[in-house]
Amino acid sequence: MSHNLDESTGKPAIAYVGDVPWHGLGQELKKDASIEDWIKEAQLDWQILRESVRYRFGDKILTMPDRHVLLRSDNGNPLSIVSDDYKIVQPKDVVEFYRDLVKDSDFTLETAGALDEGRKVWALARS
């Protein structure tokens, strides 16, 4: 079975505490690691950019209305094509969601990372 972790930065996009994941990949963090450390070590310190869909027709470059390419700020790799209505959630914001839970309760981040060249980003916490 393939892990499908994003490795486009040269490192597997996963950070964890505790036991090494089944695939043996990723960056181990201490239980009290900062949110900023989680973002960096899980390889989630890039932005999702939005650009118009353009295509060549003969000698012209045309733009497709209401369609955009989402791409990574660190390497330009395309992630998806979306409509005007699509709301972007930045990779770091997935981890930032847990900041108050970790700070103000007994939750601890357990793992965070990205799959499929960054198309899917996740973080898990344990109470």
Secondary structure as UniProt FT lines:
FT   TURN            8..9
FT   STRAND          14..16
FT   TURN            22..23
FT   STRAND          27..28
FT   TURN            31..32
FT   HELIX           35..41
FT   TURN            42..43
FT   STRAND          48..57
FT   TURN            58..59
FT   STRAND          60..72
FT   TURN            73..75
FT   STRAND          78..83
FT   TURN            84..85
FT   HELIX           91..96
FT   TURN            97..98
FT   HELIX           99..104
FT   STRAND          108..115
FT   HELIX           116..118
FT   STRAND          120..126
//
